[in-house]
Amino acid sequence: MFGCNRKQWAISSIPNLSGRVAIVTGGNTGLGYITVRELARKGARVYMLSRTDTRARAAIEKIKGELGPELKPEIEYINFDLLSLKSAKKAAETFIQRENRLDILVNNAGIMATRYELGPDGIEIQACNGTGHFALTVSLLPLLKETAAMPDSHVRIVNLSSVGYLFTYFGKPDFSSLEDLNRNRSTWVRYGISKLMVSNILLTNELQKRLAESGTTNIYCLSVHPGVVDTELIRGPLQSWPILAPLAKITKLFSVTPEQGALTQLYAATSPEIEEKDLKAALLFPVAQLKAKASLAEDKDGKLGNDFWALCEALMRQKA
Ligand SMILES: NC(=O)c1ccc[n+]([C@@H]2O[C@H](COP(=O)([O-])OP(=O)(O)OC[C@H]3O[C@@H](n4cnc5c(N)ncnc54)[C@H](OP(=O)(O)O)[C@@H]3O)[C@@H](O)[C@H]2O)c1
């Protein structure tokens, strides 16, 4: 589809990233862990934004052990909780105090199919997959734009989506107000809505559109579905339906490893092809394949994206 054989894209295809700075949310396990490790392996300074200090610090030590001392990987940690808009804004501010550039932002953290529950800001916790990343990304935008204006910049914003965004067809998304967002729909529809919101395809579309309107044309925003990957994401469904625990073993049989699953987000974050093919606001499926968006995600009239953006801005004013 891009004029090259997808099978050729592998972790070894990641270019040298020396001098670049990256953020990966939820980098302490699963897809995020591999993403942090492989960006650091190629020389990027990588910030792991995670909610649990002990898990993040243990993961960083593990990655350093896997990469070996001769590479001298640079991996930092900043606390970040998707459930709290204040935490997301503060994480961005902490990062901006420490760094003067941000080349790669991978909005990877997320939960799936959890029970209905409101977070500390009164937002349904799966919806926070979207709102938390909105708060982080918007707070980092000035620095992302500054980086894009630097010579030889390759700025990427990669939002982890899921084919699960299609569940929204079973429960129409509505971002007109917090009450609409918080409506108690079925578990999977709420996940689908969170993955449509940002991951987060509407965030990708809307960001790309707003960047172009503000004259920034060299930041590439992408959404990625990683495939069905054997990670800790299964925690959500097991919490909602403990009876399904034996089935978890079966899902492993048709899941890919986190190393395989992380390929598409690593491609989106680093491959020169993204710019060569001008893949702005693209949706990628594994491995590194361009995928047409369903009409809800395409959002041709921009209404869903606009409503989502306006709601998140209002929530930020009230709660961040
Ligand atoms: N695995 C799949 O098959 C699959 C398919 C489609 C899409 N995805 C998407 O891929 C992304 C990564 O998932 P994964 O499979 O790697 O899952 P995972 O192994 O469960 O990792 C999720 C990461 O998100 C973090 N996280 C969860 N809630 C958070 C919060 N409130 N604040 C900050 N961090 C939080 C987790 O932190 P803790 O370790 O502290 O809990 C963990 O680091 C998710 O966005 C998911 O929706 C995965």
The ligand as an SDF file (V2000), in Angstrom:
LIG
                    3D

 48 52  0  0  0  0  0  0  0  0999 V2000
   -3.5640   -5.2220   24.0760 N   0  0  0  0  0  0  0  0  0  0  0  0
   -4.4000   -5.1170   23.0590 C   0  0  0  0  0  0  0  0  0  0  0  0
   -4.8340   -6.1060   22.4770 O   0  0  0  0  0  0  0  0  0  0  0  0
   -4.8520   -3.7540   22.5960 C   0  0  0  0  0  0  0  0  0  0  0  0
   -5.7250   -3.6960   21.4920 C   0  0  0  0  0  0  0  0  0  0  0  0
   -6.1610   -2.4510   21.0640 C   0  0  0  0  0  0  0  0  0  0  0  0
   -5.7200   -1.3040   21.6980 C   0  0  0  0  0  0  0  0  0  0  0  0
   -4.8730   -1.3900   22.7650 N   0  0  0  0  0  0  0  0  0  0  0  0
   -4.4680   -0.1450   23.4320 C   0  0  0  0  0  0  0  0  0  0  0  0
   -3.0740   -0.1430   23.6230 O   0  0  0  0  0  0  0  0  0  0  0  0
   -2.7670    0.6780   24.7580 C   0  0  0  0  0  0  0  0  0  0  0  0
   -1.7600   -0.0350   25.6390 C   0  0  0  0  0  0  0  0  0  0  0  0
   -2.4110   -1.1620   26.1890 O   0  0  0  0  0  0  0  0  0  0  0  0
   -1.6780   -2.4930   26.6310 P   0  0  0  0  0  0  0  0  0  0  0  0
   -2.3070   -3.5800   25.8530 O   0  0  0  0  0  0  0  0  0  0  0  0
   -0.2190   -2.3430   26.6370 O   0  0  0  0  0  0  0  0  0  0  0  0
   -2.2580   -2.6010   28.1280 O   0  0  0  0  0  0  0  0  0  0  0  0
   -1.5510   -2.7650   29.5540 P   0  0  0  0  0  0  0  0  0  0  0  0
   -0.5230   -3.8280   29.5060 O   0  0  0  0  0  0  0  0  0  0  0  0
   -2.6750   -2.9120   30.5160 O   0  0  0  0  0  0  0  0  0  0  0  0
   -0.8490   -1.3490   29.7640 O   0  0  0  0  0  0  0  0  0  0  0  0
   -1.6310   -0.2060   29.9540 C   0  0  0  0  0  0  0  0  0  0  0  0
   -0.7850    0.8950   30.5320 C   0  0  0  0  0  0  0  0  0  0  0  0
   -1.6510    2.0060   30.7870 O   0  0  0  0  0  0  0  0  0  0  0  0
   -1.4380    2.4290   32.1290 C   0  0  0  0  0  0  0  0  0  0  0  0
   -2.6150    3.0530   32.7060 N   0  0  0  0  0  0  0  0  0  0  0  0
   -3.8360    2.5420   32.9190 C   0  0  0  0  0  0  0  0  0  0  0  0
   -4.6150    3.4190   33.5460 N   0  0  0  0  0  0  0  0  0  0  0  0
   -3.8650    4.5320   33.7450 C   0  0  0  0  0  0  0  0  0  0  0  0
   -4.1000    5.7790   34.3600 C   0  0  0  0  0  0  0  0  0  0  0  0
   -5.2520    6.0590   34.9610 N   0  0  0  0  0  0  0  0  0  0  0  0
   -3.0970    6.6820   34.3640 N   0  0  0  0  0  0  0  0  0  0  0  0
   -1.9060    6.4030   33.7930 C   0  0  0  0  0  0  0  0  0  0  0  0
   -1.6110    5.2310   33.2240 N   0  0  0  0  0  0  0  0  0  0  0  0
   -2.5890    4.2960   33.2000 C   0  0  0  0  0  0  0  0  0  0  0  0
   -1.0870    1.1650   32.8840 C   0  0  0  0  0  0  0  0  0  0  0  0
   -0.4830    1.5020   34.1220 O   0  0  0  0  0  0  0  0  0  0  0  0
   -0.4480    0.4540   35.3560 P   0  0  0  0  0  0  0  0  0  0  0  0
    0.5580   -0.5720   34.9710 O   0  0  0  0  0  0  0  0  0  0  0  0
   -0.0450    1.3050   36.5260 O   0  0  0  0  0  0  0  0  0  0  0  0
   -1.8130   -0.1080   35.4760 O   0  0  0  0  0  0  0  0  0  0  0  0
   -0.1440    0.5220   31.8790 C   0  0  0  0  0  0  0  0  0  0  0  0
    1.1110    1.1400   31.9570 O   0  0  0  0  0  0  0  0  0  0  0  0
   -4.0900    0.9920   25.4470 C   0  0  0  0  0  0  0  0  0  0  0  0
   -4.4740    2.3210   25.1280 O   0  0  0  0  0  0  0  0  0  0  0  0
   -5.0500    0.0000   24.8260 C   0  0  0  0  0  0  0  0  0  0  0  0
   -6.3780    0.4800   24.7950 O   0  0  0  0  0  0  0  0  0  0  0  0
   -4.4150   -2.5990   23.2200 C   0  0  0  0  0  0  0  0  0  0  0  0
  1  2  1  0
  2  3  2  0
  2  4  1  0
  4  5  1  0
  4 48  2  0
  5  6  2  0
  6  7  1  0
  7  8  2  0
  8  9  1  0
  8 48  1  0
  9 10  1  0
  9 46  1  0
 10 11  1  0
 11 12  1  0
 11 44  1  0
 12 13  1  0
 13 14  1  0
 14 15  2  0
 14 16  1  0
 14 17  1  0
 17 18  1  0
 18 19  2  0
 18 20  1  0
 18 21  1  0
 21 22  1  0
 22 23  1  0
 23 24  1  0
 23 42  1  0
 24 25  1  0
 25 26  1  0
 25 36  1  0
 26 27  1  0
 26 35  1  0
 27 28  2  0
 28 29  1  0
 29 30  1  0
 29 35  2  0
 30 31  1  0
 30 32  2  0
 32 33  1  0
 33 34  2  0
 34 35  1  0
 36 37  1  0
 36 42  1  0
 37 38  1  0
 38 39  2  0
 38 40  1  0
 38 41  1  0
 42 43  1  0
 44 45  1  0
 44 46  1  0
 46 47  1  0
M  CHG  2   8   1  16  -1
M  END
$$$$
